[in-house]
Amino acid sequence: MMDQTQRKMCGVLMCLMLSCLFGRSDSLSVTVNDVECVYDYVPYDGDSVSGNFVVVDHHIFWSSDHPGIDFTVTSPAGNTVHNIKGTSGDKFQFKAPTYGTYKFCFHNPYSTPETVSFYIHVGHIPSEHDLAKDEHLDPINVKIAELREALESVTAEQKYLRARDARHRHTNESTRKRVVFYTVGEYLLLAAVSVLQVIYIRHLFGKSVAYNRV
């Protein structure tokens, strides 16, 4: 019984170690005025870098002619490894050509600040070369790392859908406030027009009475 419990504990600890060793995720919110960049470190050549971003206030402030947000990923050598033009949100995935610090930049062509929900994941699945170098790695651990990456893709999709849902909530709230504002404004305008009509009619009747007396 003790041996079985110890094996389970070792399995849990191994999964936790693999999660820390073979993957890292970051989720943040960025306010983009002109160009805003986020930096993340990729520890191994060929690591999988994936993520998504959503402009939260897109439907509130953007007009039909808004060019959208540009997204660019630059490698440590200064080369562009991924580029997305004119969008309000998208997903991205690429293999890092080399290890090092990568730069993720958002460009907003308009002066209005935009809030961007940004999620990034750096994943590493051991290769045969890693197995040869590290005697503690075995094919089972590689399969666990692959399973973790598959689960991570599901998590990333959920975060992307939640960000889009948050944007829709912002849109609904903004639309509701504008409807209330326009309705109140319409009532105030109708009340003002009615008052002016009453004043004008009384003024006309006042002139008519004065003319009849003369």
C-alpha positions in Angstrom: 0.0 0.0 0.0 2.8 2.4 0.9 4.7 1.6 -2.3 1.6 2.4 -4.4 1.1 5.7 -2.5 4.7 6.6 -3.1 4.5 5.8 -6.8 1.4 8.1 -7.0 3.2 10.9 -5.2 6.2 10.5 -7.5 4.0 10.6 -10.5 2.3 13.9 -9.3 5.7 15.4 -8.5 7.0 14.4 -12.0 4.0 16.0 -13.7 4.6 19.2 -11.7 8.3 19.3 -12.6 7.5 18.7 -16.3 4.9 21.5 -16.2 7.6 23.9 -14.8 10.3 22.6 -17.1 8.5 22.1 -20.4 6.0 25.0 -20.5 5.2 28.5 -19.3 2.2 30.7 -19.8 1.5 34.4 -19.3 -1.7 36.3 -19.4 -1.9 40.0 -19.2 -3.8 43.2 -20.3 -1.9 45.8 -22.4 -3.0 49.4 -23.1 -1.8 50.3 -26.6 -1.4 54.0 -27.4 1.0 53.8 -30.4 3.4 50.9 -30.1 3.5 48.6 -27.0 5.8 45.6 -26.7 5.9 42.6 -24.4 9.0 40.4 -24.0 9.2 36.7 -23.2 12.1 34.3 -23.0 12.2 31.1 -25.0 14.6 28.6 -23.4 15.2 26.1 -26.2 15.5 26.1 -30.0 12.4 24.8 -31.7 10.1 25.5 -28.8 6.4 26.0 -29.7 5.2 29.6 -29.0 1.4 30.1 -29.2 -1.2 32.5 -27.9 -3.9 34.9 -28.7 -5.0 38.5 -28.3 -8.3 40.4 -28.3 -9.0 44.1 -28.5 -11.5 44.5 -25.7 -13.0 47.8 -26.8 -13.2 47.1 -30.5 -17.0 47.4 -31.0 -17.2 50.4 -28.7 -14.8 52.9 -30.2 -14.0 51.5 -33.7 -15.7 52.8 -36.8 -16.1 50.9 -40.0 -12.9 52.5 -41.5 -10.6 51.6 -38.5 -7.5 49.9 -39.9 -7.2 47.5 -36.9 -4.3 46.5 -34.7 -1.0 45.2 -36.1 0.8 42.4 -34.2 4.5 41.5 -34.8 6.8 39.0 -33.2 10.6 39.6 -33.5 13.3 37.0 -32.8 16.4 37.7 -30.6 18.3 38.3 -33.9 15.9 41.0 -34.9 14.0 39.0 -37.6 10.2 39.0 -37.9 9.0 35.5 -37.3 5.3 36.3 -37.2 3.1 39.1 -38.4 -0.6 39.9 -38.3 -2.0 43.1 -39.9 -5.2 45.0 -39.2 -7.2 42.8 -36.9 -9.3 43.2 -33.7 -8.0 39.8 -32.4 -6.5 36.6 -33.5 -4.5 33.5 -32.6 -0.9 32.8 -33.4 1.5 29.8 -33.3 5.1 29.3 -34.5 8.2 27.3 -33.8 11.0 29.5 -32.3 14.0 29.3 -34.6 16.4 29.9 -31.7 16.3 30.4 -28.0 16.4 33.8 -26.4 14.2 36.8 -25.7 11.4 37.4 -28.2 9.5 40.7 -28.6 5.8 40.8 -29.1 4.6 44.2 -30.3 1.2 45.8 -30.9 0.8 48.8 -33.1 -2.3 51.1 -32.9 -2.5 53.5 -35.8 -5.1 55.6 -34.0 -4.5 57.9 -31.1 -7.3 56.4 -29.0 -5.9 54.0 -26.4 -6.9 50.4 -26.9 -7.0 47.7 -24.3 -5.7 44.4 -25.5 -6.1 41.1 -23.7 -2.9 39.1 -24.4 -2.1 35.4 -23.7 1.1 33.6 -24.6 2.5 30.1 -24.0 6.0 28.8 -24.5 6.0 25.0 -24.7 8.8 22.5 -24.9 8.5 18.8 -25.9 11.7 16.8 -25.4 13.3 15.4 -28.6 15.4 12.3 -29.2 18.5 14.5 -28.7 17.2 15.6 -25.2 16.6 11.9 -24.3 20.1 11.1 -25.3 21.5 13.9 -23.2 19.4 13.4 -20.1 19.2 9.9 -18.6 16.3 10.9 -16.4 14.1 11.5 -19.4 12.2 8.6 -21.0 9.5 8.2 -23.7 6.8 8.2 -21.0 7.9 11.7 -19.8 7.9 12.9 -23.4 4.3 11.6 -23.8 3.4 13.5 -20.6 4.8 16.7 -22.1 2.9 16.1 -25.3 -0.3 15.6 -23.3 0.4 18.8 -21.3 0.8 20.7 -24.6 -2.5 19.3 -25.8 -4.2 20.4 -22.6 -2.6 23.8 -22.9 -4.1 24.3 -26.4 -7.5 23.7 -24.8 -6.7 26.2 -22.0 -5.6 28.8 -24.6 -8.8 28.4 -26.6 -10.8 28.9 -23.4 -8.9 32.1 -22.6 -9.4 33.3 -26.1 -13.2 32.7 -25.9 -13.4 34.3 -22.5 -11.6 37.4 -23.8 -14.0 37.6 -26.7 -16.9 37.2 -24.3 -15.5 40.0 -22.2 -15.4 42.2 -25.3 -19.0 41.3 -26.1 -20.0 42.2 -22.5 -18.3 45.6 -23.0 -20.2 46.1 -26.2 -23.5 45.3 -24.7 -22.9 47.5 -21.7 -21.8 50.4 -24.0 -24.8 49.9 -26.2 -27.2 49.9 -23.2 -25.7 53.1 -21.9 -25.9 54.8 -25.3 -29.6 53.7 -25.7 -30.4 55.1 -22.3 -28.5 58.4 -23.1 -30.3 58.8 -26.4 -33.7 58.0 -24.9 -33.3 60.6 -22.1 -32.0 63.1 -24.7 -35.0 62.4 -26.9 -37.4 63.0 -24.0 -35.6 66.2 -23.0 -35.7 67.5 -26.6 -39.4 66.6 -26.9 -40.1 68.4 -23.6 -38.2 71.5 -24.8 -40.0 71.5 -28.1 -43.4 71.2 -26.4 -42.5 74.1 -24.0 -41.5 76.3 -27.0 -44.7 75.4 -28.8 -46.8 76.4 -25.8 -44.9 79.7 -25.5 -45.2 80.4 -29.2 -48.9 79.7 -29.3 -49.6 81.9 -26.2 -47.6 84.6 -27.9 -49.7 84.4 -31.0 -52.9 84.4 -29.0 -51.7 87.4 -27.0 -51.1 89.3 -30.3 -54.6 88.3 -31.6 -56.4 89.6 -28.5 -54.5 92.9 -28.5 -55.4 93.4 -32.2 -59.1 92.7 -31.6 -59.2 95.3 -28.8 -57.7 97.9 -31.1 
